[in-house]
Amino acid sequence: MKKKFLSVALCLTMVASLFTGCGSKDDSKKDDSKGKVYYLNFKPEQGDDWKALAEEYTKEKGVEVKVVTAAANTYEQTLKSEMAKTEAPTLFQVNGPVGLATWKDYCYDLKDSDIYKQVKSDEFVLKDGDAVRGIAYVIETYGLIYNKTLLAKYCGLDGAKISEASEINSFAKLKEVADDIQAKKKELGVDGAFTSAGMDGSSDWRFKTHLANLPIYYEYKADGIGSTEAIKGTYLEQYKQIWDLYLKDSTCEPKLLASKTGDEASAEFATGKAVFFQNGTWEYANITKNGLTDEDLGMLPIYIGVEGEQDQGLCTGSENYWCVNSKASEADIKATLEFLNWCITSDKGRDKIANTMGFVTPFKTFDDGYSAKNPLVQADADYLAAGKTPVSWNFPTIPSEEWKNNLGNALLEYAQGTGKWDAVETAFVDGWAEQYQATH
């Protein structure tokens, strides 16, 4: 009887332990009930800022927020890799309609979300029928950033082609000034008119995507369209002449461009080695942390030699659309939506986004004293006030990353003298049709 009693007691103890173990697992699940956030960030220049904001949120709300920043020019590849993992991103981005076509099955419908209620216009969202699959989180502008101090110094030299920056309102005038700066670079104390047009992966997007937007924009404008399955290349001669100018009036020889990085170009500009730097509002923090002040910075449109371009403004738009992973757990989706809403409504979130990251956003919540203090943003406002027409961002209609890569390779070979411009035209026109068919 005693042995039987001990046996029963032992069994009861084991059962009790089992239920205790189950209870502790349930408690653990309750701890996870707040969900967690994993943000795969697209923009390397704001990677540290997003991590800092995530830490603030975790401290305040007790919700885990992980931020991973993809290396420059590797976002799509990184996203595919991360989405295949068990702990996949709960928050990611697509670059427009082409990106949405690839990832829409992973894009949660945001039409009932708090963040969508704060968007100023549907101009800033990606829709799939009635569903809202993506929301732009930053409206950006790019052009030719210039060093006002250096350009003013140039204007004071004997024989200068202009007396002030506003006189540069066409490709012809831009070329005249750049050629003269290049000829007088020792007198001016610079290495070149333009920063290096690096074709390393951290920099080549400036030319195979952002510069390529100009001939795409003007073709779309002339033809009255917003996308195409077969680009004609109407303005490729203009694309060539601006690329030639970048190569000729540069801080370095074209044969060195394969290894030149975006950071090198930024440093050349920030340290006064070049007068002009093709880049955008997002570069503000990088070029001011090395000594340039707001008073040093201005931005000109990228003129390529199209009739009527004197009425052209800066290139303004977005390719950055937040998407919430519909395959994530309900708790993680909820946590991600709450994190996004906090980012655009809290003082800490708005301050970091507007004043540290320097973003202009499409959200109503930023109109209450959270405008980015960025002279490059102000330059865009000045062109608008002067009645200039912004150049829209049409590069999100580019059919694939492969098209960009092939174009970039052709541009580099042309720059190095190992390829002809014909190869650039082939990559641009024939490559567009081929990649459109492949991706549709």
Buried (B, 14 or more C-beta within 10 A) or exposed (E): EEEEEEEEEEEEEEEEEEEEEEEEEEEEEEEBEBBBBBBBBBBBBBBEBBBBBBEBBBEEBEBBBBBBBBEBBEBBEBBEEBBEEEEBBBBBBBBBBBBBEBBBEBBBBBEEBBBBEBBEEEEBBBBBEEEBBBBBBBBBBBBBBBBBBBBEBBBEEEEBBBEEBEEBBBBEBBBBBBBBBBEBBEEBEBBBBBBBBBBBBBBBBBBBBBBBBBBBBBBBBEEEEEBBEEBBBBBBEBBBBBBBBBBBBBBBEBEBBBEBBBBBBBBBBBEBBBBBBBBBBBBBBBBBEEEBEEEBBBBBBBBBBBEEBEEBBBBBBBBBBBBBBBEBEEBBBBBBBBBBBBBBBBEBBBBBBBBBBBBBBBBEBBEEEBBBEBBBBBBBEBBBEEEBBBBBBBBBBBBBBBBBBBBBBBBBBBBBEEBEBEBBBBBBBBBBBBBBEEBE
